[in-house]
Amino acid sequence: MPSSPKFFRSRLSPPAKRLTRTTLLIVLSVLSFLFALYTLISTSGCGHRCLSDLRTVRVLWDRPGNVDKGGADAGDADNGFRRHNVMGFVGIQTGFRSAGRRRSLRKTWMPSDRKGLQRLEESTGLAFRFIIGRTNDKSKMEELGKEVAEYDDFILLDIEEEYSKLPYKTLAFFKAAYALYDSDFYIKADDDIYLRPDRLSLLIAKERSHPQTYIGCMKKGPIFTNPKLKWYEPLSHLLGSEYFLHAYGPIYALSADVVASLVALRNNSFRMFSNEDVTIGAWMLAMNVNHEHNRNLCETSCSQTSIAVWDLPKCSGLCNPEAKLLELHQQEICSNSSTLPSDDN
């Protein structure tokens, strides 16, 4: 398994094999997005060009105005930014009410210091960052600022952090991740699951014949048409009585070719459903992707093949995650057991 290099590799266009499947629009979209990147915090004092030393950055939501500004600065592309090369980038979706979950995660499978994060990246080929939007609540932003200063393990999106806007945040995440990281896969994960990064790495490293791949614990099910229910879908009249095949929301992965196609499209060209996992699944139906089902991503208890553990179907993650994460980590089968080949391999 290749280790992650300790420098940013400059690459303004996708490799030749990807370029044949995408268009020049992808390159232009990425360039314009890159110029909307700004550093939030710098402990080294080297400014926005020193991303190899700085983990936390602020990424602006893609707006028409940003494209024009980016075009004006296009001459600085090669000198100003280099995408960090990793096998997989994992964005842990979190919110302003989830500080306790992040504390528990940093006490379990996710390191709490920069050196630990770097060691995890080198051993697995995976980079991990918390993904969060913004709020107008100044006190919450101040608290987040303190956490960012202490741990420096965030990507901050300039988009309102609100549950009803999760599909918009998810799209912003994939665009930001693609702009910052040159990765084979981009993984969306929630902050209330117990994860084995080493096993996720093995899954991502598998040889695949299809360049456009959508990995997850796949499901179908009835569409909720009752407005009083949590998973109510206002656009149910477009979908029929049952959802199409799509991955559960707590964790799924998109290959680089898939994310490149998302990056190339304008934000307002996407249909946004009420639920984020359904929204992503709908986009995947419109693309020539291979749906790869892996049940080890939705285990309810730890085993020698489990990759992600959460309380399906009682909760959309772990029930009482702050305590459950710590409880699971104390179990040898969860934190230190060897890995056995699974039927999905």
C-alpha positions in Angstrom: 0.0 0.0 0.0 1.5 3.3 -1.0 2.3 5.8 1.8 1.1 9.3 1.5 3.9 11.8 0.4 4.8 14.6 2.7 4.4 17.3 0.0 1.8 18.6 -2.4 2.1 17.3 -5.9 1.2 19.9 -8.5 -1.3 18.7 -11.1 -3.6 21.0 -12.9 -5.3 18.4 -15.0 -6.4 14.8 -14.3 -4.3 12.0 -15.6 -4.7 11.0 -19.2 -6.9 8.1 -18.4 -9.4 10.3 -16.6 -9.2 13.1 -19.1 -10.6 10.9 -21.8 -13.7 10.4 -19.6 -14.2 14.0 -18.6 -14.0 17.4 -20.3 -11.9 20.5 -20.1 -14.7 21.9 -18.1 -13.6 19.8 -15.1 -10.1 21.4 -15.2 -11.6 24.9 -15.4 -14.0 24.2 -12.6 -11.3 22.9 -10.3 -9.0 25.9 -11.1 -11.8 28.4 -10.3 -12.6 26.5 -7.1 -8.9 26.4 -6.0 -8.7 30.2 -6.1 -11.6 30.4 -3.6 -9.5 28.7 -0.9 -8.4 30.7 2.0 -6.5 29.8 5.2 -8.4 30.2 8.4 -5.6 29.6 10.9 -1.8 29.5 10.5 0.4 28.3 13.3 3.5 28.5 11.2 3.0 32.0 9.9 3.7 30.9 6.3 0.3 32.1 4.9 -2.1 30.5 2.5 0.6 28.9 0.4 1.8 26.6 3.2 -0.9 24.0 3.1 1.5 21.2 3.7 2.0 22.6 7.2 -1.6 23.7 7.7 -4.4 21.2 8.1 -7.4 23.5 8.5 -8.6 25.6 5.6 -11.7 27.6 4.8 -13.3 26.8 1.5 -15.8 29.1 -0.1 -19.1 27.7 -1.6 -18.9 27.8 -5.4 -20.6 30.9 -6.6 -20.7 32.6 -10.0 -18.6 35.5 -8.7 -15.8 33.2 -7.6 -15.3 31.9 -11.1 -14.6 35.4 -12.5 -12.2 36.1 -9.7 -10.4 32.8 -10.2 -10.0 33.4 -13.9 -8.3 36.7 -13.1 -5.6 34.9 -11.0 -5.1 31.9 -13.2 -1.5 32.7 -13.8 -0.7 31.8 -10.1 -2.1 28.3 -10.3 1.1 26.4 -10.4 2.9 28.6 -7.9 0.0 29.1 -5.5 -1.4 25.6 -4.7 -0.7 21.9 -5.0 -3.2 19.2 -4.3 -2.1 16.8 -1.6 -1.8 13.3 -2.9 -3.5 10.5 -0.9 -5.1 7.2 -1.8 -8.4 8.2 -0.1 -9.7 11.3 1.6 -12.2 10.9 4.4 -14.4 13.8 5.3 -16.1 13.3 8.7 -19.3 15.3 8.6 -19.9 17.1 11.9 -21.9 20.0 13.3 -21.9 22.6 16.0 -23.8 20.4 18.5 -21.3 17.5 18.0 -18.3 18.7 20.0 -18.8 15.7 22.3 -18.8 13.3 19.4 -15.5 14.8 18.2 -14.0 14.4 21.6 -15.0 10.8 21.7 -13.6 10.2 18.2 -10.3 11.7 19.1 -10.1 9.3 22.1 -10.8 6.3 19.9 -9.9 5.6 16.3 -9.0 9.2 15.2 -5.8 10.7 16.5 -6.0 14.0 18.4 -2.7 15.5 17.3 -1.1 16.4 14.0 1.7 13.8 14.2 -0.9 11.1 14.9 -2.9 12.2 11.9 0.2 12.1 9.8 1.1 8.6 11.0 -2.4 7.4 10.3 -2.2 8.9 6.8 1.2 7.3 6.1 0.1 3.9 7.3 -3.3 3.7 5.6 -3.0 6.2 2.7 -6.1 7.9 4.0 -6.3 11.5 5.2 -9.0 12.5 7.7 -10.6 15.9 8.4 -13.8 17.0 10.1 -16.1 18.9 7.7 -18.3 21.7 9.1 -20.1 24.7 7.7 -20.8 28.1 9.4 -23.4 29.7 11.6 -24.5 33.2 12.4 -24.1 32.4 16.1 -20.9 34.2 17.1 -20.5 32.2 20.3 -20.6 28.9 18.5 -18.1 30.2 15.9 -15.8 31.3 18.7 -16.0 27.9 20.3 -15.2 26.2 17.0 -12.3 28.6 16.5 -10.8 27.4 19.8 -11.2 23.8 18.8 -9.7 24.5 15.4 -6.7 26.2 17.0 -6.2 23.2 19.4 -6.5 20.3 16.9 -6.2 21.8 13.4 -8.2 18.9 11.8 -11.0 20.7 10.0 -12.1 21.8 6.6 -14.5 24.7 7.0 -17.1 25.2 4.3 -18.6 28.6 3.7 -22.1 27.2 3.7 -24.7 27.4 6.4 -24.5 24.4 8.8 -28.2 23.2 8.9 -29.7 19.7 8.8 -32.1 20.6 6.1 -29.2 21.7 3.9 -27.2 18.5 4.1 -27.4 17.8 0.4 -25.9 21.2 -0.3 -23.2 20.7 2.3 -22.4 17.3 0.8 -21.9 18.7 -2.7 -19.7 21.5 -1.2 -17.7 18.8 0.6 -16.9 16.8 -2.5 -16.0 19.9 -4.5 -13.7 21.1 -1.7 -12.1 17.7 -1.2 -11.4 17.4 -4.9 -9.9 20.8 -5.0 -7.6 20.1 -2.0 -6.8 16.4 -2.5 -5.6 14.4 -5.4 -7.2 11.1 -4.3 -8.4 7.8 -5.8 -11.5 7.9 -3.6 -13.4 10.5 -1.6 -15.2 9.1 1.4 -18.1 10.8 3.2 -18.5 9.6 6.8 -20.6 10.7 9.8 -19.2 11.6 13.2 -21.3 8.9 15.0 -19.8 5.7 13.6 -17.0 3.5 14.8 -14.5 3.1 12.0 -11.5 0.9 11.3 -9.3 3.0 9.1 -7.0 0.1 8.3 -9.8 -2.0 6.9 -11.3 1.0 5.0 -7.8 1.4 3.4 -7.9 -2.2 2.3 -11.3 -1.7 0.7 -10.3 1.4 -1.1 -7.0 -0.2 -2.3 -8.8 -3.0 -4.2 -8.2 -3.3 -7.9 -11.4 -2.3 -9.8 -12.1 -2.6 -13.5 -14.7 0.2 -13.4 -13.2 3.7 -13.0 -16.5 5.2 -11.9 -17.4 3.5 -8.6 -19.9 4.2 -5.8 -19.1 2.1 -2.7 -21.5 1.7 0.2 -23.9 -0.4 2.1 -26.7 -0.4 -0.4 -30.4 -0.3 0.3 -33.9 0.2 -1.1 -37.0 1.0 0.8 -40.4 2.8 0.9 -40.5 6.6 0.4 -41.8 8.6 3.4 -44.7 10.8 2.3 -45.9 11.8 5.7 -44.7 15.4 6.6 -44.7 14.4 10.3 -42.0 11.8 9.8 -38.2 12.6 10.1 -37.4 11.2 6.6 -40.2 12.9 4.8 -39.6 13.5 1.2 -41.4 16.5 -0.3 -40.5 15.5 -3.8 -41.9 12.0 -3.4 -44.2 12.5 -6.5 -41.0 12.4 -8.6 -39.8 9.1 -7.1 -42.8 6.8 -6.9 -43.4 4.5 -3.9 -39.9 3.0 -3.4 -36.4 4.4 -3.4 -33.9 3.3 -5.9 -30.7 1.5 -4.9 -28.5 3.8 -3.0 -26.0 3.7 -0.1 -26.8 4.3 3.6 -25.7 7.8 4.6 -23.3 7.2 7.5 -20.5 6.2 5.1 -20.0 5.8 1.4 -17.2 6.4 -1.2 -17.0 7.9 -4.6 -14.1 7.3 -7.0 -12.2 10.3 -8.4 -13.8 10.0 -11.8 -17.3 10.3 -10.2 -16.3 13.3 -8.1 -14.6 15.0 -11.1 -18.0 14.9 -12.9 -19.7 16.4 -9.9 -17.1 19.2 -9.8 -17.7 20.0 -13.4 -21.4 20.7 -13.0 -22.9 23.9 -11.7 -24.5 23.8 -8.3 -27.9 24.8 -9.5 -28.0 22.0 -12.1 -28.4 19.4 -9.3 -31.8 18.3 -8.0 -31.7 18.3 -4.2 -33.9 15.9 -2.4 -34.7 16.2 1.3 -32.3 13.4 2.3 -28.6 13.6 1.5 -28.1 9.9 0.9 -31.1 9.8 -1.5 -29.7 12.9 -3.3 -26.3 11.3 -3.8 -28.0 8.1 -5.0 -30.1 10.0 -7.5 -27.0 11.6 -9.0 -25.3 8.2 -9.2 -28.3 6.9 -11.2 -27.7 9.7 -13.7 -24.1 8.6 -14.2 -22.5 5.4 -15.5 -21.3 4.3 -12.1 -20.8 0.8 -10.7 -22.7 0.3 -7.5 -20.5 -1.7 -5.1 -22.3 -3.1 -2.1 -20.3 -3.9 1.0 -22.1 -4.9 4.1 -19.0 -4.5 6.3 -19.7 -0.7 6.1 -23.0 -1.2 8.1 -22.2 -3.7 10.8 -24.1 -3.5 14.1 -21.3 -5.0 16.1 -17.5 -5.4 15.7 -16.1 -8.4 14.0 -12.9 -9.4 12.2 -14.4 -8.0 9.0 -16.3 -5.0 10.1 -15.2 -1.6 8.7 -17.9 0.7 10.1 -20.1 -0.1 13.1 -23.4 1.7 13.9 -26.8 0.9 15.2 -28.7 0.1 12.1 -31.8 0.4 12.0 -32.5 1.9 15.4 -30.3 5.0 14.7 -28.8 6.6 11.6 -25.4 6.2 13.4 -24.5 5.0 16.8 -27.2 5.6 19.4 -25.7 7.8 22.2 -22.5 8.0 20.1 -20.4 9.9 22.7 -20.6 7.0 25.1 -20.9 4.2 22.6 -17.7 5.2 20.7 -15.7 4.9 23.9 -17.4 1.7 24.9 -16.7 0.0 21.6 -13.1 1.1 21.6 -12.5 -0.7 24.9 -13.4 -4.0 23.2 -10.5 -5.9 21.7 -12.6 -7.1 18.8 -13.3 -3.5 17.8 -9.9 -1.7 18.2 -7.2 -4.4 17.9 -8.5 -7.5 16.3 -6.8 -8.8 13.2 -8.6 -8.6 9.8 -10.0 -11.7 8.1 -11.0 -11.8 4.5 -14.7 -11.1 4.0 -17.2 -12.5 1.5 -17.3 -9.0 -0.1 -13.6 -9.1 -1.0 
